[in-house]
Amino acid sequence: MEQAADMKGSSSQVRPASWYRDSVQVELAPCEPLQGEQHADVCVVGGGVTGCSAALHLAERGYSVVLLEAEDIGHGASGRSGGQILPGLGTDIATVEQALGPETARRIWEMSREAVRLTASLVDRHAIPCELSWGYLHAAVKPRHVKELETFRDSLSRNYGYHALEWLEGQALRDHLVTDAYPAALYDHEGGHLHPLNYTLGLARAAQQAGARLHTQSAVRRIRRGEPVRVETDQGAVTADTLVLGTNAYQLGLVPELSGRIMRAANYMVATAPLSDAQAAQVLPRGDALSDANFVLDYYRLSADRRLIYGGEVSYDGREPPKLEARMDAKIARLFPVLAGVPIDYRWGGDVAITFNRAPDFGRLGANIFYAQGYSGHGMALAGLAGKLMSDAIAGYGQGFETFAAMPHRPFPGGRWLRKPLLVLATHFYKLRDRL
Ligand SMILES: Cc1cc2nc3c(=O)[nH]c(=O)nc-3n(C[C@H](O)[C@H](O)[C@H](O)COP(=O)(O)OP(=O)(O)OC[C@H]3O[C@@H](n4cnc5c(N)ncnc54)[C@H](O)[C@@H]3O)c2cc1C
């Protein structure tokens, strides 16, 4: 694995800063670029939730840790996301059941709930100012979604003992969500949302306080496998017993065998100007987060200063979809006419890593390289757990990492040249289906 990773040309580098960057509340100790030779028990690559959680949990266990981030902490999806903290995976739990059987699927479901609890406990334990709040709506858009959500709720209750889902329609739904756009929704008492960049920075700060050395503007260009493993940047190198990769969609070819298992897709967000109390009460009066039940889904929530933070739309080639601004604005206007005239203050995008089956891809490359990637748009809680599970596995404790790693994954069909066009075709199919 001696492939140079060209970090230039990333579409994300030219996107405007997000509202999150302008509302940072967590200050880190200086994270100078890596210079010269360093040694560590564990080198972590990637300063998103996966990497920061791994660094934190490893440092708390007494390992010496160096974390290398190509840009700034939270530069990737973790600092740009919708901030929804949800149980479950990016795929239906039935997919896991088919691949690994009901018992393992139940363990994975329970770990996805643990991921949410872990997020809350990290926020609490490290006093991270990230506006964590609870309540999540999974909303039907079409009549067929109503049936699908009912089946989903019944199956989770019957087979997984999950009873946190409440059925909402009519006035009960309107108490949570003031629009006629959705015939029904499931209210998940265990789901919530937070400011994703402050959360990521909070994990990084906690990792620093536990002794981890963090270096930003330190893109890893080359990994020389072996025991120890050697990781090289333009101005330095780290030699370590173990390597943790938390680079997700932003990896850009550093480890080709991992890039082939994920598809990079851009997703887009806006933040409105702060709403008045009266306007907020006409949108999400209880402050819940929401995702709709479409395959190419839209999601939103209110920030603590009552901005509507709205996400949706997708691109697989790094180019902005046609008429993106107009499409996003029209969706908001259709859902909430009361917001007519409220300006959009921020627009940004970020990249998710999607696996073929949409289940996260955890594993090892040889004995001493661990990775977790491919959360398929559902990683804000899971990535924190992934970091902890990698720390457990490195310490030789627990089976959680191996349980996730048992999930079979395959590269996208079509090889290097055809996989994107094939995925675009498939997405067009699902977009069409979403309209029916
Ligand atoms: C717009 C958007 C909305 C989303 N909304 C939600 C949501 O509401 N709920 C949810 O659960 N999930 C959501 N997701 C997905 C979620 O954000 C991700 O699954 C999660 O943040 C992944 O975390 P990560 O640490 O693995 O990756 P990232 O946060 O992407 O971090 C990877 C880091 O690795 C660094 N890196 C890459 N290559 C190198 C290298 N060679 N050297 C050094 N550093 C490198 C990158 O710069 C980056 O900072 C969303 C994603 C996006 C983009």
The ligand as a Tripos MOL2 file, in Angstrom:
@<TRIPOS>MOLECULE
LIG
   53    58     1     0     0
SMALL
NO_CHARGES

@<TRIPOS>ATOM
      1 C1        -24.4420   16.7230    4.4830 C.3       1 LIG1
      2 C2        -24.3880   15.4980    5.3670 C.ar      1 LIG1
      3 C3        -25.4310   15.2630    6.2450 C.ar      1 LIG1
      4 C4        -25.3860   14.1320    7.1030 C.ar      1 LIG1
      5 N1        -26.3590   13.9960    8.0380 N.ar      1 LIG1
      6 C5        -26.2850   12.9760    8.9150 C.ar      1 LIG1
      7 C6        -27.2160   12.8850    9.9790 C.ar      1 LIG1
      8 O1        -28.0740   13.7620   10.1650 O.2       1 LIG1
      9 N2        -27.1370   11.8100   10.8200 N.ar      1 LIG1
     10 C7        -26.1840   10.8460   10.6450 C.ar      1 LIG1
     11 O2        -26.1680    9.8730   11.4100 O.2       1 LIG1
     12 N3        -25.2460   10.9410    9.6830 N.ar      1 LIG1
     13 C8        -25.2550   11.9860    8.8330 C.ar      1 LIG1
     14 N4        -24.2960   12.1050    7.8790 N.ar      1 LIG1
     15 C9        -23.2130   11.1060    7.8400 C.3       1 LIG1
     16 C10       -22.2090   11.3490    8.9610 C.3       1 LIG1
     17 O3        -21.8730   12.7090    9.0170 O.3       1 LIG1
     18 C11       -20.9580   10.4850    8.7140 C.3       1 LIG1
     19 O4        -21.3500    9.1290    8.6170 O.3       1 LIG1
     20 C12       -19.9340   10.5900    9.8440 C.3       1 LIG1
     21 O5        -19.6940   11.9290   10.1850 O.3       1 LIG1
     22 C13       -18.6370    9.9000    9.4250 C.3       1 LIG1
     23 O6        -17.6180   10.2640   10.3220 O.3       1 LIG1
     24 P1        -16.1170    9.9020    9.9950 P.3       1 LIG1
     25 O7        -15.3040   10.4160   11.1070 O.co2     1 LIG1
     26 O8        -16.0170    8.4480    9.6970 O.co2     1 LIG1
     27 O9        -15.7900   10.6480    8.6270 O.3       1 LIG1
     28 P2        -15.5570   12.1910    8.3330 P.3       1 LIG1
     29 O10       -16.2480   13.0460    9.3130 O.co2     1 LIG1
     30 O11       -15.8430   12.4140    6.8970 O.co2     1 LIG1
     31 O12       -14.0100   12.3870    8.6170 O.3       1 LIG1
     32 C14       -13.0070   11.8740    7.8030 C.3       1 LIG1
     33 C15       -11.7910   12.7740    7.9870 C.3       1 LIG1
     34 O13       -10.6420   12.1310    7.4400 O.3       1 LIG1
     35 C16        -9.8060   13.1370    6.9050 C.3       1 LIG1
     36 N5         -8.8990   12.5040    5.9360 N.ar      1 LIG1
     37 C17        -9.2280   11.8380    4.8010 C.ar      1 LIG1
     38 N6         -8.1320   11.4080    4.1690 N.ar      1 LIG1
     39 C18        -7.0850   11.7810    4.9370 C.ar      1 LIG1
     40 C19        -5.6740   11.6130    4.8150 C.ar      1 LIG1
     41 N7         -5.1390   11.0080    3.7450 N.pl3     1 LIG1
     42 N8         -4.8700   12.1220    5.7830 N.ar      1 LIG1
     43 C20        -5.4110   12.7390    6.8600 C.ar      1 LIG1
     44 N9         -6.7480   12.9330    7.0220 N.ar      1 LIG1
     45 C21        -7.5620   12.4620    6.0700 C.ar      1 LIG1
     46 C22       -10.7790   14.1130    6.2590 C.3       1 LIG1
     47 O14       -10.2130   15.3800    6.0410 O.3       1 LIG1
     48 C23       -11.9230   14.1110    7.2630 C.3       1 LIG1
     49 O15       -11.8380   15.1700    8.1980 O.3       1 LIG1
     50 C24       -24.3050   13.2260    7.0340 C.ar      1 LIG1
     51 C25       -23.2490   13.4710    6.1500 C.ar      1 LIG1
     52 C26       -23.2840   14.6010    5.3300 C.ar      1 LIG1
     53 C27       -22.1300   14.8660    4.4070 C.3       1 LIG1
@<TRIPOS>BOND
     1     1     2 1
     2     2     3 ar
     3     2    52 ar
     4     3     4 ar
     5     4     5 ar
     6     4    50 ar
     7     5     6 ar
     8     6     7 ar
     9     6    13 1
    10     7     8 2
    11     7     9 ar
    12     9    10 ar
    13    10    11 2
    14    10    12 ar
    15    12    13 ar
    16    13    14 ar
    17    14    15 1
    18    14    50 ar
    19    15    16 1
    20    16    17 1
    21    16    18 1
    22    18    19 1
    23    18    20 1
    24    20    21 1
    25    20    22 1
    26    22    23 1
    27    23    24 1
    28    24    25 2
    29    24    26 1
    30    24    27 1
    31    27    28 1
    32    28    29 2
    33    28    30 1
    34    28    31 1
    35    31    32 1
    36    32    33 1
    37    33    34 1
    38    33    48 1
    39    34    35 1
    40    35    36 1
    41    35    46 1
    42    36    37 ar
    43    36    45 ar
    44    37    38 ar
    45    38    39 ar
    46    39    40 ar
    47    39    45 ar
    48    40    41 1
    49    40    42 ar
    50    42    43 ar
    51    43    44 ar
    52    44    45 ar
    53    46    47 1
    54    46    48 1
    55    48    49 1
    56    50    51 ar
    57    51    52 ar
    58    52    53 1
@<TRIPOS>SUBSTRUCTURE
     1 LIG1         1 GROUP 0 **** ****
